[in-house]
Amino acid sequence: MIRHLEYSRARLAQAALRLQARVHPETRPLDELLVGGPVDRIAWDEAQRLEFRPADLGERFGPLFATYWFRARATVPDEWAGRRIDLLWDSGSEAALWLDGAPAQGLNRHHGDAVLRRAASAGEEIVFSVELACNGLFGKQEAPVELRRAEVGVFDPEAWRLFFDFETLRALETGEGVDPSWAGVLREGLERFCDVGDEAILAELYAHANGTHAHEVAAIGHAHIDTAWLWPLEETYRKCVRTFSTQLRYLEEYPDHRFACSQAVQYAWVQERDPELWAQIREHVRAGRFLPVGGSWVEPDCNLPSGEALVRHFVHGQRFFERELGVRCREFWSPDAFGYNGQLPQILREVGITRFLTQKLSWNRFNKPEQHTFTWQGIDGSEVLGHFPPADTYSSEATVSELLETSREYLDHDHSGRSLLLFGHGDGGGGPTRAMLETLRRAADLQGLPRTRLSTSDEFFEALEAEQGERPVVVGELYFEYHRGVYTSQARTKRLNRRCEQALHDAEFLACLRGGEYPRAELDRLWKLLLLNQFHDILPGSSISAVHERSERDLAEVLAGAEALCGTGDTPVNTTGFARREVVAAPDGSLCVVEAPPYGAGETVAGAEDLVLLQHKPLTLENSHLRAELGPEGTVVSLVDKASGREALAAPGNRFELYEDRPVAFDAWDVDPAHLRTRRAAPTFESYEVVTESPLRVEVAFERAGFRQVVRLDAGSRRLEFHAEVDWRERHTMLKVCFPLAVRAPSATYEMPFGYAERPTHFSTSWDRARYEVPGHRFADLSEHGFGVALLTDSKYGYSGHGNELRISLLRSPTSPDPEADQGRHEFAYAVLPHPGGWREGGVLAEAHRFNAPLRWTSVAATQSLAAVDDPNLVLDTVKRAEDSDALVLRLYEAHGARGMARVRLGAPFDSAHLANALEEEREPLEVQDGEVLVPYRPHQLLTVKIG
């Protein structure tokens, strides 16, 4: 035969198509196909009461996200008796096969066939339903929802087996990096098979096993189902049903298949709505085949939620998995979140998790990760074993080329001989296909491929832990060099999130302060609703409009519920761990000064010894700590810290800037570096008026069309506040506010969950330049020795610091996937805080807490502090009742990077004090002296103290 590589491969490809065509050698149209709809998402029994009409091939269905139900009937011909009968379906959309009133399998462009009968009887009438969703796997799609195929076919298992025997070898022959001599043997053998059709030739090729040092791949079936994204939250439940029912069928067909699924909320939905499907899942969980992973309620964003919210994700996730399925997860499974804060390893260890998996950082635009297997060390020194699957996807199709890539691209061959492959269609669900499982079976021990085994998370990580090589250590945050816009997009969602976190925090503490019956069930419901909306495409602001409209309703419900628990009254209560004396508005609207201990009721005090003054020319606000000169256009011309005499500003601050915001891709997700070159001044305010002038508070309101800002200075306050209302109608524009500071420092400090991150203010390296937009929580600070300035925010998460300038990213206006993102009215507040010393000595964290947690006027009988700490390094963040008892639970964290011994003073008698983990499982007793609990701490430590 003439040698010609291109011809040879074309011939083999043609042969593969002929073999594939034999899998369903005979097909027949359905005897009857009726359709009812469009309707909303309704249950099967309700669908049986629809009015049905004949359905035709070529018929189109809509609108987007509508539902149609098909009723179908097929008769088994005599010649198909005893054979497997499949449904062959193509509607260009998602759908589900229902048999005997139960979901049997999902149908989509990757899963186009489903088993109707394993061994049919001659003349048997098969009746079934198909639930059609007018959306693709990724929601809206260009192609119409059109019924292209609806028939039954007889399945030929031998043709199926032979096709994958041939196709796997054919793919290996063309694989990148395959030894040419082995590729030649494969090509010659496959051509001989085409000549004579002898299956022994293929068997001979499969007899070539791997060498002793072949890389090992643990393949885990997986379907990363976004809890909401390009489809409404309500559709996600159906995605779960379609995916889970499909994989349950495959678990029955393939004894070595294992399917991993994270996110406890998705299991809870099935448990609540479909007891039969739930029972099947539980059975396979017990058998070690259906694998709950991750330990969290959803796969949350890992930069934006508060530290306590992140803990609650695992409290509720681990408790659900353990209570309902008998499983405690040992890995945090987060393949798709947009970066990971440096306190996360400690949080994971506190909830029994020692392993971490993600893939997202492979997307880094400028600096790719330097390892796939590593020890991730948190800012406190806690360590977890981390792994990035080297195929750089969490939705591998388990192709031969991906298996080759997994081995070829692995960065850690010097100390590790194995890696993980997550296979199965994800984001929109679906999971593994039969074709994937067939390929992986044949890749188990085949020359040229890594040694591949269908595995579980526990099996893989246990093998990884047993390896003796020295793993690289990565310390601190895993910053994602992409999707920086999610710190700012959908600002209303983010503001509601911050307010809900604070309101739930306050409600828990006030319930403890008041005593009586603890509203555990309502708090549980509200927390779970908040956690649901911290999913990594909801809170970041990267979903369609329907998702964010629903999220704003959900968060408003959480806020209203938490506020109802907090109640109202005439007693001012401090819900933070920091003592405070400040000006507040009483319930009747009058201003007064309140002094309150940490976590306790306060009282009004005389405030005449400290006044705030207003001077009109130049416009100046002044109290005992600050003197602020304002320009008529709303800038801060000068801000002097009176104790030190230092000017805080190098140039006028509170300067609004607009940027052209057109990322190359991922509109709602990204803020590209090119935006930095498009900065222009925003229109200035056109007028101002003094709206409050009293000895306790001065407020000046600046206005222009669509934008009003009130600058406030209170008596005795160390911060100058800015309260804004904006009617935002821009498109592809970003709004920031800039403060040029009279401070020089090589790094700025940003609050993160239960800690802080220091990031460079220069672009010296590619790693530095990549951090042109960074996440933070309640404050960002620039300090030099002896003096610094902090910016505080009540609802913003995006910051940038370069040179001596700190900026807060206030608003964006992307148009995809939500064309109306951020349009409309916004409220937000921020403050500037000059301080002596660095941010630690300057009490920045305490001021950030106070700014975000105003004193509450409510009804309480107690007057003393419920709990207080005598050490400024240790922050008492949360006060609540235990999940399973009336014990008091205190969550504390070391905030400054210090070590020491603190005393916790309690306002009520107690019998015992124990150190516990974040799941509230007691670890060891704590010493009690003179009625105070002694709590030793180390730098950045997270502590849970349980008081009995």
Summary of the structure (lengths in Angstrom):
residues: 948
radius of gyration: 31.1
end to end distance: 86.0
largest distance: 104.3
contacts: 3426
relative contact order: 0.09
helix: 26%
strand: 33%
